[in-house]
Amino acid sequence: MIKEKYRKLLKYSAQLVLILSTTAQFLIAQNDLEYFNFNPISKTEFEEAYVNQFNAEFTTILEDSSKLKRAFKLLDSTYNDEEKELAKDELINPRDLTTFRGYYPEQDAMLFFIQDYHYEKACFILPQANEMFANARFYGSYGVMSKDGIWIGFKRNNCDNFLQMELCKVTKSAIIPLYFFDFKKIDINGYEEENEIPTIFWARKNTVYISAYKYEDMEKVNQYYSLEFGY
């Protein structure tokens, strides 16, 4: 059953394992106009930043359950051929690929995850709840929203798990794709241990902090990094 098969992938607080050098890196976005800086930071900086983190507030409970029912009904008409094929392979309905992840009051947006073969797609339902926005899919794995409505999501590919990132802007009236980043020097993977501080969070309006592991002499060593975006 897909819920068991992808149980680890659906853990929202899953950890990242990054295999890379600790030297600062400067990366260019796919459109060659934007960039982000990737730098190692200390554990102290990581922990202190979380106290005043810049994540958007959200809730997983909706008092009006009819909104959730309408959203699922709308999504029923938007599943693409790839999603239908995955559901067919798993002997389930496309809706069984979909989970409600939360509601963001400031953006008045509902977030759903739709399971893909190797990662989760993010789908946002806005107040007007029209099919145009419900059709849109974004990277969802390890995703987090900033107070400014910037969503960052990740994608994993097969066994390589190269880190691919996508940013989009979510408002009450639109979802605006921003940038894609394909960073093949990072290997991403999940693990089941629990942390008091999430693996990924917005430290500032244009900066994401990540906790990770680096392998040294076959042992895991805690590592912390900042991703500062030039948007």
N, C-alpha and C positions, 0 to 999 in steps of 0.2 A: 504494500500500500504506500502511496506517495508520502503520506504524513510520516511514516516510519523511515522510508528511504531517504527523505530529505530532512529528517529531524534536526540534524546538526546545522544544516544550512539555514534553517529558519530561526535560529537563536539570535535575537536582536543584539545581545551583548557579546557575541562571539569575538574572540581575540584575533588579532592579526599577527602573522609571523612574517617579518620582513628580513630577507637575506640580502644585505648590502653593506657597503662600507659606511663609515660614520662621517665621511667628509661631506661638507655642504654641497648641494647641487643646485644648479639653475636650469630650469626646464622650459621649453617652448611649447605652447599649445598647438593644436592641430591647425588652427587658422594663422599661425605664425605672427599673430598680433598681440596675444596675451601670454602670460607666463605664470609660473609659481616658483617660489623658492622652497627647497626641501632641506631642512637643517636639523641636526641633532640638538636636543635640549636636555636639561637635567630632570631628574625625577622630582626634585623640589619645585622647579618651575612648572612642571606638568600638574602636580598636585595643587599648587597655589592658584594656578589659572582656573582650575575647575570650580573653585569657591565662587568666582565671579564669571562663570562661563556664559557664553552668548547663545546658548541653545534656545530655540523657540519652545514655549510652553505647549503641552498637548495633553489630551486625556484619552483614555481607551474606553471610556464609558459615555454613551449618549443617552440623555434622558428621553429624547424623542426617538424611539426605536423605528418609527416610520421612515425617518431619514435614511437609516441604514438599509431598510428594505427597498426603498426607491433606488438607492445607489447600486445595490446588487442587481436589481432588475435592469438598470441602465447598462451595467457592465455585461450582462448576458448578451447584449446585442453588439458588443465590441470585440469579442474574442477573435483573434486572427487565426489564420490557418496553422501557424506553428504551434499556437497554444492548444488548438483543437486536436492537433496530431499528438501532442504530448499527453493530453487527457485520454485520447484513444489508446495510446500505448499502455497507459496505466489502468485502463478499464474503469475510468471515472468520468464525471462530467467536468467541463471546463471550470464551472464555478468552484469545484473542489480544489482547484489550483489557487484559489484566491482567499486571502485572509485580510480582515480589517485590522490595520495597525494603529490608527489613532486619528483624532480630530484636533486640528490646529485652530483655536479660536481667532487669533489675530488675522490669519489668512482666510478664515472661514472655509477651510479645506479639509476634506476627508482623505486619508491616505490608505491605500490598499496595496498589498504585495501580491504579485502574480508569479507563481513558481515557474522558472524556466529550467532547462536541463542542468545548468551549473550555477545559477544565481537567481536572485529575486528581482523582478521588475517592479518599479514603483508606478502607481497610477493614482492621480489626484482627481477627486470629484469636487467641483466648485459649486457655489450656491445656485447658479443658473442650471447646473446639472444637465448640460447638453452633450450630445454624443461626440461632438468635435473634441472636447477636452477629455472625455472618457476613453477615447481611442488612443490617446497619447500614452506612450510607455517610456520610462526613464530607468536608469540604473538604480537598483534599490538596496543591494547587499551592503550592510554596515551603514546604511544611510542615516543622515541627521540633518535637521532643518535649523537654520540660524534665525535669530529674532527679526532679521531683515527679510525673511522669507526665501533665503538661498538654500536650496536643497543640494547636498552632495551625496551621491550614491556611487557604488562600486560594482564592478563586473568581474566575474571569474570565468576563465576559458579552459575547459578540459582539465588535464593534469598539470598544465603549465601554470595556471592561476596567475598569469601576469596581471598586475594591477592596472585596471582601466577606471578612470574617474569621469563622472559627468556632473556638471553643475547646471541648475535651472532656477529661475526666479518664479516663485508661486505667489500670486496675489488673489484677491477676491474675484477678479474679473478675467484673469489670464494666467497661462503658464508659459513662460518665456525660456526657451533653451538658451544656455549661455555658452559653455565650452566643454570640449572633450579633451581628456589627457590620457595618453597611453604611455605608461612608465614601465618599461620591460626590465628594469633593474630590480624590481620588487617582486617577490613571490608572496602571495597572500594565502592564508589558510586559517581555519578556525580551530578552536579548542574549547573544552568544556568547563574549565575552571571559572569561578566567579570572582569578580572584582567589585570593590566599592565604587570605584570611578570607572565610567564607561571607557571602552577601547578608543572611541572617537568622540570628540566634542568640539564645538566652535569655541575657541578661546577668545576671539575678537571678531569683529564684523567681517574681516577678510582672512582670518587665520584659523585653521583646524589643527588640533593637537591629536597625535596618535600614540598609543602605547603599543609596544611590540616586543618581539623576541629576536635576538640575533644568535645564531649558532656559533660557538667558539669551542673548539676541541670536543665537538659532539655534545656540548652542554648548552642549555638555553640561558641567555643573559638578557636581563631586562633592558630595553632600549626605548627612548622617547624621541619623538620627532614633531616638528612643526611644518605645516604646509601653508605658506602665505601666498595668497592669490593676487594677481595684478589686474583686478577688474575694477 
